[in-house]
Amino acid sequence: MSDPPRDHLAISPEVARTIRVLIADDERSLRESCASVLRAEGYQVTLVGRGEEAIDLVRRQPFHLILLDLFLPHVSGLEILDAALEVNKDALVVVMTGNPSVTSSIEALPRGAWDYLPKPFSATHLQVLIGRASHAILKAREAAGLREQVERQQAQPEGLTLIGISPAFRRAVDLARKVAATDASVFISGESGT
């Protein structure tokens, strides 16, 4: 099986540095290999080998992307998946397993797993998957920014769309709103374009 092309999925190291990745797998060599690939691209990577550690970490700090072995000793990957999504519904969780089966994917995907990665996998497959996930994270950030912008616009009086967001502009608009309810004349001056 040939590796998929990844050029169109590459993201800049500057963007990669804003994405926090947790790798939870009891196979040390796999954890470190994945981390090496991701760190080379600029991602912030945290490694854990036990399920209890993974649950503790996802409850204490947010991760954008979690690579999770389904079969960890003592705590199942599905329990970690549930805990991760309970505290951060926007986290993308990729479940990995050396024992791929339809049953495990049927359990993981409806519970919120973003994708499924059977072991063994190549570095290129990992890079492509991480590239796809990174683009999904960036789109979610963009959508959240647009939602905030729409909410701000909807908070404006009808028929008034404000373009400036600087504190000085906001103060001027607030002052204009206060004076608008009166019959007073107002003169606003300042440099053009400010």
Secondary structure per residue as TSV (DSSP state, phi and psi in degrees):
chain	resnum	aa	ss	phi	psi
A	1	M	-	360.0	127.5
A	2	S	-	-85.6	154.4
A	3	D	-	-75.0	143.1
A	4	P	-	-72.7	152.5
A	5	P	-	-68.4	148.6
A	6	R	-	-127.4	-1.0
A	7	D	G	-53.9	-44.2
A	8	H	G	-72.7	-8.5
A	9	L	G	-102.6	-6.2
A	10	A	-	-64.9	142.5
A	11	I	-	-123.3	161.4
A	12	S	-	-71.9	151.4
A	13	P	H	-59.4	-30.8
A	14	E	H	-62.7	-41.5
A	15	V	H	-72.3	-42.2
A	16	A	H	-56.7	-36.5
A	17	R	T	-64.5	-16.8
A	18	T	T	-90.4	-1.1
A	19	I	-	-108.6	120.0
A	20	R	E	-95.0	127.8
A	21	V	E	-119.6	134.1
A	22	L	E	-110.6	130.5
A	23	I	E	-114.7	117.1
A	24	A	E	-117.9	106.0
A	25	D	-	-154.1	140.7
A	26	D	S	-80.9	-8.5
A	27	E	-	-89.2	105.8
A	28	R	H	-57.8	-43.6
A	29	S	H	-63.6	-37.7
A	30	L	H	-67.7	-45.3
A	31	R	H	-55.4	-49.4
A	32	E	H	-70.4	-35.1
A	33	S	H	-64.4	-46.3
A	34	C	H	-61.3	-44.8
A	35	A	H	-61.7	-40.4
A	36	S	H	-61.2	-44.8
A	37	V	H	-62.7	-46.1
A	38	L	H	-72.2	-39.8
A	39	R	H	-65.0	-34.1
A	40	A	H	-62.1	-26.3
A	41	E	T	-92.6	-4.3
A	42	G	T	106.3	-2.6
A	43	Y	-	-68.8	150.0
A	44	Q	E	-86.1	116.4
A	45	V	E	-119.9	134.6
A	46	T	E	-120.7	138.3
A	47	L	E	-116.9	139.7
A	48	V	E	-139.2	150.8
A	49	G	S	-110.9	-8.6
A	50	R	S	-125.7	147.7
A	51	G	H	-62.1	-38.3
A	52	E	H	-61.4	-40.7
A	53	E	H	-62.5	-42.6
A	54	A	H	-62.0	-46.2
A	55	I	H	-62.1	-44.3
A	56	D	H	-60.0	-45.0
A	57	L	H	-65.2	-46.0
A	58	V	H	-66.4	-24.2
A	59	R	H	-80.2	-23.7
A	60	R	H	-96.4	-28.2
A	61	Q	S	-145.4	146.2
A	62	P	-	-80.1	139.6
A	63	F	-	-119.9	142.2
A	64	H	S	-81.2	-34.2
A	65	L	E	-139.0	134.8
A	66	I	E	-128.4	123.2
A	67	L	E	-99.4	120.0
A	68	L	E	-133.1	122.3
A	69	D	E	-73.0	131.0
A	70	L	S	-69.2	-30.0
A	71	F	-	-113.7	80.9
A	72	L	-	-100.7	150.4
A	73	P	S	-67.3	144.4
A	74	H	S	74.7	-39.7
A	75	V	S	-130.7	127.3
A	76	S	-	-75.2	153.8
A	77	G	H	-59.8	-32.0
A	78	L	H	-65.9	-35.7
A	79	E	H	-65.1	-39.7
A	80	I	H	-67.9	-41.4
A	81	L	H	-56.2	-48.9
A	82	D	H	-60.6	-45.0
A	83	A	H	-64.3	-41.8
A	84	A	H	-63.2	-46.2
A	85	L	H	-74.9	-22.7
A	86	E	H	-66.3	-39.0
A	87	V	H	-93.4	-19.9
A	88	N	-	-147.5	89.0
A	89	K	T	-64.4	-17.1
A	90	D	T	-89.4	-5.6
A	91	A	-	-64.8	140.9
A	92	L	E	-97.3	121.4
A	93	V	E	-112.4	123.5
A	94	V	E	-108.1	119.6
A	95	V	E	-90.8	137.7
A	96	M	E	-120.9	148.4
A	97	T	E	-159.1	145.8
A	98	G	S	-86.1	-6.9
A	99	N	S	-119.4	63.9
A	100	P	-	-64.9	136.2
A	101	S	-	-150.1	158.6
A	102	V	H	-62.6	-37.7
A	103	T	H	-60.4	-46.3
A	104	S	H	-66.9	-37.2
A	105	S	H	-71.5	-34.9
A	106	I	H	-64.5	-32.9
A	107	E	H	-76.8	-43.3
A	108	A	H	-75.1	-45.0
A	109	L	T	-64.8	-46.5
A	110	P	T	-67.0	-20.0
A	111	R	T	-82.7	-2.0
A	112	G	T	118.6	-0.1
A	113	A	-	-61.8	139.4
A	114	W	S	-81.2	-35.6
A	115	D	E	-156.8	174.2
A	116	Y	E	-132.1	128.3
A	117	L	E	-126.7	104.9
A	118	P	E	-74.6	141.0
A	119	K	S	-90.1	151.0
A	120	P	S	-78.1	156.5
A	121	F	-	-136.5	156.7
A	122	S	-	-86.6	163.3
A	123	A	H	-60.1	-37.8
A	124	T	H	-66.0	-41.8
A	125	H	H	-61.2	-40.4
A	126	L	H	-63.2	-44.8
A	127	Q	H	-61.8	-41.4
A	128	V	H	-64.3	-45.4
A	129	L	H	-61.8	-45.0
A	130	I	H	-66.1	-37.1
A	131	G	H	-61.1	-46.0
A	132	R	H	-60.5	-45.5
A	133	A	H	-63.1	-41.7
A	134	S	H	-62.0	-42.2
A	135	H	H	-64.0	-38.5
A	136	A	H	-64.5	-39.6
A	137	I	H	-63.9	-44.2
A	138	L	H	-64.1	-40.2
A	139	K	H	-64.3	-39.0
A	140	A	H	-64.9	-39.6
A	141	R	H	-63.8	-43.4
A	142	E	H	-62.7	-43.6
A	143	A	H	-62.9	-40.4
A	144	A	H	-63.5	-40.3
A	145	G	H	-63.5	-41.3
A	146	L	H	-66.7	-39.2
A	147	R	H	-60.5	-43.3
A	148	E	H	-62.7	-40.9
A	149	Q	H	-63.6	-43.8
A	150	V	H	-63.6	-42.2
A	151	E	H	-61.8	-40.5
A	152	R	H	-63.5	-42.2
A	153	Q	H	-66.9	-37.7
A	154	Q	H	-68.9	-22.3
A	155	A	T	-78.5	-11.1
A	156	Q	S	-77.1	153.5
A	157	P	-	-60.6	149.7
A	158	E	T	-56.9	137.9
A	159	G	T	83.1	-1.4
A	160	L	-	-117.0	117.9
A	161	T	-	-115.4	120.8
A	162	L	-	-98.6	137.3
A	163	I	-	-101.1	-36.9
A	164	G	-	-74.6	148.1
A	165	I	-	-128.0	2.9
A	166	S	S	-67.2	154.1
A	167	P	H	-58.9	-39.0
A	168	A	H	-63.8	-42.5
A	169	F	H	-63.8	-44.0
A	170	R	H	-61.3	-41.4
A	171	R	H	-62.4	-41.7
A	172	A	H	-63.1	-42.3
A	173	V	H	-66.2	-42.4
A	174	D	H	-60.3	-42.4
A	175	L	H	-63.1	-42.7
A	176	A	H	-62.6	-38.1
A	177	R	H	-64.3	-41.4
A	178	K	H	-64.2	-41.9
A	179	V	H	-75.9	-25.6
A	180	A	H	-59.3	-28.7
A	181	A	T	-76.9	-6.6
A	182	T	S	-109.6	176.8
A	183	D	S	-95.2	7.4
A	184	A	-	-71.2	148.2
A	185	S	-	-87.5	145.5
A	186	V	-	-130.6	137.5
A	187	F	-	-120.4	119.6
A	188	I	-	-110.1	127.5
A	189	S	-	-127.5	161.3
A	190	G	-	163.3	173.8
A	191	E	-	-66.9	147.5
A	192	S	T	-65.4	136.1
A	193	G	T	85.1	5.1
A	194	T	-	-109.1	360.0
